[in-house]
Amino acid sequence: MNPYILATLLFGLGLGTTITFASSHWLLAWMGLEMNTLAIIPLMAQNHHPRAVEATTKYFLTQATAAAMLLFASSTNAWLTGQWNIEQMTHPLPTTMITLALAMKLGLAPIHAWLPEVLQGLDLTTGLILSTWQKLAPFALLVQIPHTSPTLLMVLGLMSSLVGGWGGLNQTQLRKILAYSSIAHLGWMILVLQFSPQLTLLALLTYFIMTFTAFSTFKLNKTMNINSLATSWTKAPTLTALTPLVLLSLGGLPPLTGFMPKWLILQELAKQNLAPLATIMALSALLSLYFYLRLSYSMTLTMSPNNLTGIASWRLSSSQFTLPLAVSLMATLALLPLAPATMAALTP
């Protein structure tokens, strides 16, 4: 892609998210979301492959539906209450509709089916943008609106964590596994949103760090499915040794960084007298942990049939830029001791 066009599209992505962040009026927030969608579509379709075009079309239709639903709900709220302000959502009907529209934009269960299909049709770099940056604007709106129906968020969160765990069990494509991982993580964030927005923000930031590490690792090794993970050790032996820890961190295993948000969210749910819900969420994390263990096993304990050409890769110097991956990998593995300081920084 032409660098000038790429720079314009990335600027559009940043501007759309910033407009949504800065707006207190629903029309401005909607405009920022639309800019976000329109800026990423050329990035998604840049390969001109039928699979990429199909994924782009699915993404566009889903996002357009969610945006139309959001605009209709905000207009309904203005009609019923006379308010366009995001924080003045007092009527339960438009609030519920907007929550569902934002859930569709994020890919929360039960309106999640587009996310694995879309992510499977993209290259890893665009998939990373879709899994991280594109979540920021809808989350900013979800945090701001007053939630009149706590049951809705609990149902969305619980379903997302269960669907994200079950959906990834029988997958062999890494991008689909990462999509279901995204759905499961979003479930944890949405569940605790009404009780502690700071915890949602912490979970979102740690998810971004871990997902960036996972996508960058697969991109460095040029792996797209589970079977090709077995060839990773010939390309980057040290990274291959550390990647299982990254995957287990995504699964939320102590003492890695991914354990921190899950631990604090379970603690918050227990404080709210929701022990049965916390138990189900903890058990749903085991489902995700299983498919991360499958990836770890394929990467470290299986070996592909090798020839002299194949096993010579690690002797050749790589020209890929690995500093961001190294920094995010260390953050993925070692941020748990900073949990008290992180919570203190996020608490107003």
C-alpha positions in Angstrom: 0.0 0.0 0.0 1.1 3.5 -0.8 2.7 5.1 2.4 0.7 8.3 2.0 -2.6 6.3 1.8 -1.5 4.2 4.8 -0.7 7.3 6.8 -4.1 8.8 5.9 -6.0 5.7 7.0 -4.1 5.4 10.2 -4.7 9.1 10.9 -8.4 8.4 10.3 -8.4 5.6 12.7 -6.7 7.7 15.4 -9.0 10.7 14.7 -12.2 8.6 14.8 -11.3 7.1 18.2 -10.2 10.5 19.6 -13.5 12.2 18.5 -15.5 9.4 20.2 -13.3 9.8 23.4 -13.7 13.6 23.5 -17.5 13.8 22.6 -20.3 14.2 25.1 -22.9 14.4 22.3 -24.3 11.2 20.7 -24.0 12.5 17.2 -20.3 13.3 17.5 -19.7 9.9 19.2 -21.5 8.2 16.3 -19.5 10.2 13.8 -16.2 9.0 15.4 -17.3 5.4 15.3 -18.2 5.7 11.6 -14.8 7.3 10.8 -13.1 4.4 12.6 -15.1 1.8 10.5 -14.4 3.6 7.2 -10.7 4.0 7.9 -10.0 0.3 8.6 -12.0 -1.1 5.6 -9.3 -0.3 3.0 -6.7 -1.8 5.3 -8.8 -5.0 5.6 -9.3 -5.3 1.8 -5.8 -4.4 0.7 -4.8 -7.9 -0.2 -7.5 -8.2 -2.9 -8.0 -11.8 -1.9 -11.6 -13.1 -2.1 -11.4 -14.2 1.6 -10.3 -10.7 2.6 -13.0 -9.0 0.6 -15.6 -11.3 2.2 -14.3 -10.5 5.7 -14.4 -6.8 4.8 -17.9 -7.0 3.6 -19.1 -8.9 6.7 -17.3 -6.3 8.9 -18.8 -3.4 7.1 -22.4 -4.8 7.2 -22.1 -5.6 10.9 -20.6 -2.2 11.9 -23.1 -0.3 9.8 -26.0 -2.2 11.4 -24.6 -1.5 14.9 -24.1 2.2 14.0 -27.6 2.6 12.6 -29.0 0.9 15.8 -26.9 3.3 17.9 -28.1 6.4 16.0 -31.7 5.2 16.2 -31.4 4.6 20.0 -29.8 8.0 20.7 -32.5 9.7 18.6 -35.1 7.8 20.6 -33.5 9.0 23.8 -33.5 12.6 22.6 -37.2 12.2 21.6 -38.2 10.7 25.0 -36.0 12.8 27.3 -34.9 15.8 25.3 -31.2 14.9 26.0 -28.4 14.2 23.5 -25.8 14.0 26.2 -24.1 10.6 26.6 -24.2 10.7 30.4 -27.9 11.7 30.5 -29.2 8.3 29.3 -32.1 8.0 31.7 -34.7 6.0 29.8 -34.1 2.2 30.0 -35.3 1.4 26.4 -32.6 3.5 24.5 -30.0 2.5 27.1 -30.6 -1.2 26.4 -30.6 -0.7 22.6 -27.3 1.3 22.8 -25.7 -1.4 25.0 -26.6 -4.0 22.5 -25.4 -1.9 19.6 -22.0 -1.4 21.3 -22.0 -5.2 22.1 -22.4 -5.9 18.4 -19.5 -3.5 17.6 -17.3 -5.2 20.1 -18.3 -8.8 19.2 -19.8 -9.8 22.5 -21.9 -13.0 22.6 -24.6 -13.7 21.5 -23.9 -11.3 18.6 -20.3 -12.4 18.2 -20.5 -14.7 15.1 -19.0 -12.1 12.8 -15.7 -11.7 14.7 -14.0 -15.1 14.1 -15.1 -15.1 10.4 -13.8 -11.5 9.9 -10.5 -12.1 11.7 -9.8 -15.3 9.8 -9.9 -13.3 6.5 -7.3 -10.7 7.6 -3.6 -10.6 7.8 -2.1 -10.6 11.3 -1.3 -6.8 11.4 -4.8 -5.7 10.5 -6.2 -8.4 12.8 -4.2 -6.9 15.6 -5.7 -3.5 14.9 -9.2 -5.0 14.8 -8.6 -6.8 18.1 -7.1 -3.9 20.0 -7.6 -0.4 18.7 -11.1 -0.9 17.3 -12.3 -1.9 20.8 -11.4 1.5 22.4 -14.1 3.7 21.1 -17.1 1.4 21.9 -15.6 0.8 25.3 -15.3 4.5 26.0 -19.1 4.8 25.3 -20.0 1.7 27.4 -18.1 3.1 30.4 -19.8 6.5 30.1 -23.5 5.5 29.8 -25.4 4.9 33.1 -26.5 1.2 33.1 -30.1 0.9 34.2 -30.2 -2.9 33.6 -27.3 -4.7 35.4 -28.7 -8.0 34.4 -28.1 -7.3 30.7 -24.4 -6.7 31.3 -24.1 -9.8 33.4 -25.8 -12.0 30.8 -23.6 -10.5 28.0 -20.4 -11.0 30.1 -21.3 -14.6 31.2 -22.3 -15.7 27.7 -19.2 -14.1 26.1 -16.8 -15.9 28.5 -18.5 -19.3 28.0 -18.9 -18.9 24.2 -15.3 -17.6 23.9 -14.1 -20.7 25.8 -16.2 -23.3 24.0 -15.8 -21.8 20.6 -12.0 -22.0 20.6 -11.9 -25.7 21.6 -12.2 -27.2 18.1 -10.3 -24.6 16.1 -7.1 -25.2 14.2 -6.7 -21.6 12.8 -4.8 -19.3 15.1 -6.7 -16.2 14.0 -10.0 -17.8 14.9 -8.6 -19.0 18.3 -7.4 -15.4 19.0 -10.9 -14.1 18.0 -12.6 -16.5 20.5 -9.9 -15.5 23.1 -11.0 -11.9 22.5 -14.7 -12.7 23.0 -13.8 -14.5 26.3 -11.7 -11.6 27.6 -14.4 -9.0 26.6 -16.8 -11.1 28.7 -14.7 -10.6 31.8 -14.5 -6.8 31.2 -18.2 -6.3 30.6 -19.2 -8.4 33.6 -17.3 -6.1 36.1 -18.1 -2.8 34.2 -21.0 -1.7 36.3 -19.2 -2.5 39.6 -15.7 -1.2 38.9 -14.9 0.6 35.7 -11.3 0.9 36.8 -11.0 -2.9 36.8 -12.5 -3.0 33.2 -9.9 -0.5 32.1 -7.1 -2.6 33.8 -8.4 -5.8 32.1 -8.5 -4.0 28.7 -5.0 -2.7 29.0 -3.5 -6.1 30.0 -5.5 -7.8 27.2 -4.0 -5.3 24.7 -0.5 -6.0 25.9 -1.0 -9.8 25.8 -2.8 -9.8 22.4 -0.1 -7.6 20.9 2.5 -10.1 22.0 0.6 -13.1 20.7 -0.1 -11.5 17.3 3.5 -10.2 17.0 4.9 -13.7 17.8 2.7 -15.4 15.2 3.6 -12.7 12.6 7.4 -13.1 13.3 7.1 -16.9 12.8 4.7 -16.6 9.9 2.3 -19.1 11.4 -1.4 -19.2 10.6 -2.5 -22.6 12.0 -1.7 -25.0 14.9 0.3 -27.4 12.7 2.7 -24.7 11.5 3.6 -23.8 15.1 5.8 -26.9 15.2 8.2 -25.2 12.8 8.7 -22.1 15.1 11.8 -23.3 16.9 13.8 -23.3 13.7 13.0 -19.6 13.2 13.3 -18.1 16.7 14.3 -20.7 19.4 14.3 -18.2 22.4 10.9 -16.8 21.4 9.5 -20.3 21.0 10.6 -21.1 24.5 8.9 -18.1 25.9 5.7 -18.2 23.9 4.0 -20.9 26.0 4.3 -18.5 28.9 2.6 -15.8 26.8 -0.3 -18.1 26.0 -0.7 -19.2 29.6 -0.7 -15.5 30.6 -3.6 -15.0 28.1 -5.3 -17.9 29.9 -4.9 -16.2 33.2 -2.5 -18.5 35.0 -0.6 -17.2 38.0 2.1 -15.8 38.5 1.8 -14.2 35.0 0.3 -10.8 34.1 -2.9 -12.3 32.7 -3.8 -13.6 36.2 -4.0 -10.0 37.6 -7.3 -8.8 36.0 -9.1 -12.2 36.5 -8.0 -12.3 40.2 -9.2 -8.7 40.9 -12.5 -9.3 39.0 -13.3 -12.4 40.9 -12.5 -10.6 44.1 -14.9 -7.7 43.1 -17.7 -10.2 42.2 -17.3 -11.9 45.6 -17.6 -8.4 47.3 -20.9 -7.9 45.4 -22.3 -11.2 46.8 -22.1 -12.8 43.4 -20.2 -15.9 44.4 -22.1 -18.3 42.0 -21.3 -16.0 39.1 -17.7 -15.7 40.1 -17.5 -19.6 40.3 -18.9 -20.0 36.8 -16.5 -17.3 35.4 -13.5 -19.1 37.0 -14.6 -22.4 35.5 -15.1 -20.8 32.1 -11.4 -19.6 32.3 -10.5 -23.3 32.3 -12.0 -23.7 28.8 -9.8 -21.0 27.4 -6.8 -22.4 29.3 -7.3 -25.7 27.5 -6.9 -24.3 24.0 -4.0 -22.2 25.1 -2.4 -25.4 26.4 -3.0 -27.0 23.0 -1.1 -24.2 21.3 1.7 -24.4 23.9 2.0 -28.2 23.3 2.1 -27.8 19.5 4.7 -25.1 19.7 7.2 -26.7 22.2 6.5 -30.4 22.5 6.0 -31.4 18.8 8.6 -31.3 16.0 7.8 -31.0 12.4 9.5 -33.2 9.8 12.8 -31.4 9.2 15.3 -31.3 6.4 18.6 -29.4 6.3 17.1 -26.4 4.7 14.3 -26.2 7.3 16.5 -26.4 10.3 19.0 -23.9 9.1 16.7 -20.9 9.7 17.8 -20.2 13.3 21.4 -19.7 12.0 20.3 -16.9 9.7 20.0 -13.4 11.1 16.5 -12.0 11.0 15.9 -8.5 9.7 12.6 -8.1 11.5 12.2 -5.4 14.2 11.7 -7.2 17.5 12.0 -4.5 20.2 8.3 -3.8 20.6 7.7 -7.6 20.9 10.5 -7.9 23.5 9.0 -5.1 25.6 5.4 -6.4 25.4 6.6 -10.0 26.1 8.2 -8.9 29.3 5.1 -7.0 30.3 3.0 -10.0 29.5 5.1 -12.2 31.8 6.1 -9.9 34.7 3.5 -7.2 35.6 1.6 -9.1 38.3 3.7 -7.7 41.2 2.7 -4.2 40.1 -1.1 -5.0 40.6 -1.5 -2.7 43.7 0.4 0.2 42.1 -1.7 -0.2 38.9 -5.0 -0.2 40.7 -3.9 2.8 42.8 -3.0 4.7 39.5 -6.4 3.8 37.9 -8.5 4.7 41.0 -9.6 8.3 40.9 
